[in-house]
Amino acid sequence: MADSAYRDQVDAKRILQIRAITRELPQACSDFLRAIAVTTGTFTRLAYAIDMRTFFHFLQAERVAFSDRPLILWTDEDLARVSQSDLTAYVEYLTYYFKEDDGAQEQPVKALVNHDLAIKRKLCSIRSLYDFLFQNHRIPSNVTLLVPLPKIHEKPILRLTRDEMTKMLSQAETGEGMTETQKRYQKITAKRDYAMLSLFLGTGIRVSECVGINLSDVNLEENAFLVTRKGGNQVVLYFPPEVATALGEYIEERKEIDALPGHEDALFLSLQKRRITQRAVQNLVKKYAATAAPLKPKISPHKLRSTFATNLYNATGDIYLVADVLGHSSVDTTRKHYADMTDARRRMAAEYVHLPGSEENGDSPAEAGFTPPEKTVT
């Protein structure tokens, strides 16, 4: 019940954010978000709402043909007037633009830079809106299909080595290598931080799943806990003995803390005795990674998830097991993001495959898996 209440609070907050954003946008945006409400979560719909706001603010501020009326008065006919040229200009705009604070009356406060992946996501959001309008016969065509999506170049996924994992956990436990100011806080949160990092590295959960865990979700006798996945599905995951020890020590300390009303069952608390936020967890991981892995400045909770996934795959070779534990609906997602071949596995190719005539290696062509081609009579 407590976890359900927490999820309901998160969803309610997002729904209010969505409504606040769409009040200033064309009616078509609200219609689109209502249409996908059954098949998407509040996080996804909020992302769509934010992307649509960025797009329509661009049209109104940067394209003369759309600057004459408030966005809320735009009709489907107005949306149908968007051209390929407008969309191309939008893609260029996304590479560098300013965002104003809600209600700010002075200068823009933040410059935003989007790279290919972010631009692709924002353009896909507008494509989805226009696809909805086209399929429901509200516009004559979907012009967004004329604008190509940015090509995404695969980047190596950052993860921690075993030595870096050891250093991070040791630092969370002892405070070694931290500043005096950091050590003062670390002494208070040492068991919490150590348990949290152990849970990430030992189970591969998402940061959103981590902050949503309640005391009543953890069963130390079974080394198991209940986690709420994206979309609201709940599953039972299991953790290794090392994680059980870390969690057990923290839970004993946690039981002595009088959490604020509404946060009594939250597993991980902030210093303010509230359920810890995702942002706080991200900052926590970044703080410890700065010393444990100084050459990897972008270590985040998701990178700890990648570390777990890669370790599990290397240990088992079972991509389906990794996908199941991570909560991926498609094994292709797992294969793409986590199951890359390591240098050691690539070296195995040279050990197993030999060319014919290599007498010195002691393997015959057949033993090496090589079959010579049959002779062809011409």
C-alpha positions in Angstrom: 0.0 0.0 0.0 2.8 2.4 0.9 4.6 1.8 -2.4 1.3 2.2 -4.3 0.7 5.5 -2.5 4.2 6.7 -3.5 3.7 5.8 -7.1 0.3 7.5 -7.1 1.9 10.7 -5.7 4.5 10.7 -8.4 1.9 10.1 -11.2 -0.4 12.8 -9.8 2.5 15.3 -9.7 3.3 14.5 -13.4 -0.3 14.7 -14.5 -0.6 18.2 -13.0 2.6 19.2 -14.8 1.2 17.9 -18.1 -2.0 19.8 -17.6 -0.1 23.0 -16.8 1.9 22.7 -19.9 -0.9 21.8 -22.3 -3.1 24.7 -21.1 -0.9 27.0 -23.2 -0.6 24.7 -26.2 -3.0 23.9 -29.2 -5.9 21.7 -28.3 -4.5 19.0 -30.5 -1.7 18.4 -28.0 -4.2 17.6 -25.2 -6.1 15.3 -27.5 -2.9 13.4 -28.5 -1.8 12.9 -24.9 -5.3 11.7 -23.8 -5.3 9.2 -26.7 -2.0 7.6 -25.6 -2.8 7.7 -21.9 -3.8 4.0 -21.8 -0.6 2.8 -23.4 2.0 5.1 -21.9 3.1 6.1 -18.4 3.0 9.6 -17.0 6.8 10.0 -17.4 6.5 9.4 -21.1 3.6 11.7 -21.5 5.3 14.5 -19.6 8.3 14.1 -21.9 6.0 14.5 -24.9 4.4 17.5 -23.4 7.7 19.2 -22.8 8.9 18.4 -26.3 5.7 19.8 -27.8 6.0 23.0 -25.8 9.5 23.5 -27.1 8.4 23.0 -30.7 5.4 25.3 -30.6 7.3 28.0 -28.7 9.9 27.8 -31.5 7.3 28.3 -34.2 5.7 31.2 -32.4 9.0 33.0 -31.6 11.1 32.1 -34.6 8.7 31.7 -37.6 6.9 34.8 -38.8 4.0 32.9 -40.2 3.1 31.6 -36.8 3.7 34.6 -34.6 0.3 36.3 -34.8 -1.9 34.3 -32.3 -1.6 32.7 -28.9 -0.8 29.0 -29.1 -4.0 27.9 -27.4 -6.0 29.3 -30.3 -4.2 27.3 -33.0 -6.4 24.9 -34.9 -5.6 21.7 -36.8 -5.5 23.9 -39.9 -2.7 26.0 -38.4 -0.7 22.8 -37.5 -1.2 21.6 -41.1 0.6 24.8 -42.3 3.9 23.6 -40.8 6.3 23.0 -43.6 9.4 20.9 -44.2 11.3 24.2 -44.0 9.9 25.0 -40.6 10.9 21.6 -39.3 14.4 21.8 -40.7 14.8 25.2 -39.0 13.6 23.6 -35.8 16.2 20.9 -35.9 18.9 23.6 -36.3 17.3 25.6 -33.5 17.6 22.7 -31.1 21.4 22.7 -31.4 21.5 25.9 -29.3 18.7 27.8 -27.7 17.6 29.6 -24.6 15.1 28.5 -22.0 13.3 30.9 -19.8 12.2 30.2 -16.3 8.5 29.7 -15.9 7.1 33.1 -15.1 10.5 34.8 -15.6 10.2 38.4 -16.7 13.8 39.2 -17.4 16.5 37.6 -19.5 16.6 34.0 -20.5 18.4 32.1 -17.7 19.7 29.0 -19.4 21.3 28.1 -22.7 20.5 24.6 -23.9 22.5 22.4 -26.3 21.1 19.3 -27.8 23.1 16.6 -29.6 21.9 14.1 -32.1 20.2 11.7 -29.6 18.2 14.5 -27.9 17.3 16.1 -31.2 16.1 12.8 -32.5 13.9 12.2 -29.5 12.4 15.7 -29.7 11.7 15.3 -33.5 10.2 11.8 -32.8 7.8 13.4 -30.3 6.5 15.9 -33.0 6.3 13.0 -35.5 4.1 11.1 -33.1 1.8 14.1 -32.7 1.4 14.6 -36.4 1.0 10.9 -37.0 -1.9 10.9 -34.5 -3.5 13.9 -36.4 -3.0 12.3 -39.8 -4.4 8.9 -38.8 -7.5 10.6 -37.3 -8.0 12.6 -40.6 -7.4 15.9 -38.9 -4.6 17.0 -41.2 -4.1 16.0 -44.9 -0.5 14.7 -44.6 2.3 14.1 -42.1 5.0 16.6 -43.1 7.3 15.5 -40.3 8.1 12.3 -42.3 9.9 14.5 -44.9 12.6 15.5 -42.3 15.2 12.8 -41.7 16.1 11.8 -38.2 19.7 12.4 -37.1 21.9 9.4 -37.5 23.0 8.2 -34.1 26.6 7.1 -33.8 27.1 4.3 -31.3 29.3 5.3 -28.4 31.1 3.0 -26.0 29.0 2.5 -22.9 30.8 3.7 -19.7 31.0 1.1 -16.9 33.1 0.5 -13.9 36.0 -1.9 -13.7 36.2 -4.3 -10.7 38.9 -2.1 -9.2 36.7 1.0 -9.6 33.8 -0.8 -8.1 35.9 -1.7 -5.1 37.2 1.9 -4.7 33.7 3.3 -4.9 32.2 1.0 -2.2 35.3 1.5 0.0 34.9 5.2 -0.2 31.2 5.1 0.6 32.1 3.0 3.7 35.2 4.9 4.9 35.1 8.4 3.3 38.7 7.9 2.1 39.8 10.5 -0.4 37.0 12.9 0.4 37.2 16.5 1.6 36.7 17.3 5.3 33.3 18.8 4.5 32.2 15.7 2.5 33.5 13.5 5.4 31.2 15.2 7.9 28.2 14.2 5.8 29.6 10.8 4.9 29.8 9.8 8.5 26.1 10.3 8.8 25.1 8.6 5.6 27.8 5.9 5.3 25.6 2.9 5.7 22.9 4.3 3.5 25.3 5.2 0.7 27.1 1.9 0.9 23.8 -0.1 0.8 22.5 2.0 -2.1 25.6 1.6 -4.2 25.7 -2.1 -3.4 22.1 -2.5 -4.5 22.8 -0.7 -7.8 25.9 -2.8 -8.5 24.3 -6.1 -7.3 20.9 -5.9 -8.9 21.1 -3.4 -11.8 17.9 -1.5 -10.8 17.0 1.9 -12.2 17.3 5.0 -10.1 13.5 5.5 -10.2 13.1 2.0 -8.9 15.6 2.5 -6.1 14.0 5.6 -4.7 10.6 3.9 -4.7 11.6 1.0 -2.5 10.0 0.7 0.9 11.1 -1.0 4.1 8.2 -3.4 3.7 9.4 -4.4 0.2 12.7 -5.9 1.5 12.9 -9.5 2.7 16.3 -10.2 4.1 15.5 -13.8 4.9 15.0 -14.5 1.2 17.5 -12.0 -0.1 14.7 -10.5 -2.2 12.9 -7.2 -2.6 9.8 -6.0 -4.5 10.5 -3.4 -7.2 8.0 -1.3 -9.2 9.2 -1.3 -12.9 8.5 1.3 -15.5 4.8 1.2 -16.4 3.9 0.2 -12.8 4.5 -3.6 -13.0 5.9 -5.1 -9.8 8.4 -7.9 -9.8 10.5 -9.7 -7.1 14.3 -9.4 -7.6 17.0 -11.1 -5.6 20.3 -9.8 -4.4 23.6 -11.5 -3.5 24.8 -12.0 0.1 27.1 -9.0 0.0 24.1 -6.8 -0.8 22.0 -8.5 1.9 24.7 -7.7 4.5 24.9 -4.0 3.5 21.1 -3.6 3.4 20.7 -5.4 6.8 23.2 -3.0 8.5 21.5 0.0 7.0 18.0 -1.1 7.8 18.9 -1.5 11.5 20.1 2.1 11.4 17.1 3.2 9.3 14.6 1.8 11.9 15.9 4.3 14.4 15.1 7.3 12.2 11.8 9.0 12.7 10.8 9.9 9.1 8.5 12.7 8.3 4.8 12.0 7.8 4.2 10.3 4.5 7.7 8.9 4.4 7.6 6.4 7.2 8.0 3.4 5.0 10.6 4.8 2.5 13.8 2.7 2.6 16.3 5.4 1.6 15.9 8.7 3.3 17.5 12.1 2.8 19.1 14.0 5.6 15.8 15.9 5.8 14.2 12.5 6.7 12.2 12.4 3.5 12.2 9.8 0.8 15.4 10.5 -1.2 15.0 12.0 -4.6 16.4 10.8 -7.9 18.4 13.9 -8.2 20.0 13.3 -4.8 20.9 9.8 -5.8 22.5 11.0 -9.1 24.6 13.5 -7.2 25.6 10.9 -4.7 26.8 8.5 -7.4 28.6 11.3 -9.1 30.4 12.3 -5.9 31.8 8.9 -5.2 32.7 8.2 -8.8 34.7 11.4 -9.0 37.4 9.8 -6.8 36.9 6.1 -7.6 36.9 6.6 -11.4 38.3 10.1 -12.1 38.7 9.3 -15.9 35.0 8.6 -16.2 33.3 11.8 -15.2 29.9 10.9 -16.5 29.3 7.9 -14.2 25.6 7.9 -13.1 23.2 5.3 -11.6 22.5 4.1 -15.1 26.2 3.4 -15.6 26.1 1.3 -12.5 23.2 -0.5 -14.1 25.3 -1.0 -17.2 28.2 -2.3 -15.0 25.9 -4.9 -13.4 24.4 -6.0 -16.7 27.8 -6.5 -18.4 29.2 -8.4 -15.4 26.1 -10.7 -15.4 26.4 -11.3 -19.1 30.1 -12.0 -19.0 29.5 -14.4 -16.1 26.6 -16.3 -17.7 26.6 -15.6 -21.4 22.8 -15.6 -21.1 21.4 -12.5 -22.8 17.8 -13.5 -21.9 18.6 -13.7 -18.2 20.1 -10.2 -18.4 17.1 -8.8 -20.2 14.7 -10.4 -17.6 16.6 -9.1 -14.6 16.9 -5.6 -16.1 13.2 -5.5 -17.0 13.6 -5.1 -20.7 10.6 -5.9 -22.8 12.8 -6.8 -25.8 16.1 -8.7 -25.7 17.3 -6.5 -28.6 17.5 -3.5 -26.2 19.7 -5.5 -23.9 21.9 -6.8 -26.7 22.3 -3.3 -28.1 23.2 -1.5 -24.9 24.9 -4.0 -22.6 26.1 -7.2 -24.3 29.0 -5.8 -26.2 32.0 -8.1 -26.8 34.9 -7.4 -24.5 38.5 -7.5 -25.6 39.0 -10.8 -23.9 36.1 -12.3 -25.9 37.5 -10.9 -29.2 40.8 -12.6 -28.4 39.0 -15.9 -28.2 38.3 -15.7 -31.9 42.0 -16.0 -32.7 42.3 -19.0 -30.4 39.5 -21.0 -31.9 39.9 -20.4 -35.6 43.0 -21.4 -37.5 43.9 -21.4 -41.2 44.8 -24.7 -42.9 48.5 -25.6 -43.1 49.3 -24.2 -39.7 51.4 -27.2 -38.6 53.0 -25.4 -35.7 49.7 -25.0 -33.8 49.0 -28.7 -33.8 45.4 -28.4 -35.1 44.2 -29.9 -38.3 41.9 -27.8 -40.5 39.0 -30.0 -39.4 39.9 -29.5 -35.7 40.0 -25.8 -36.3 36.6 -25.8 -37.8 37.8 -25.2 -41.3 36.3 -27.1 -44.3 38.1 -26.7 -47.6 35.9 -26.0 -50.6 34.9 -28.8 -52.9 36.6 -29.0 -56.3 34.5 -27.9 -59.2 34.9 -29.5 -62.6 34.8 -27.1 -65.5 
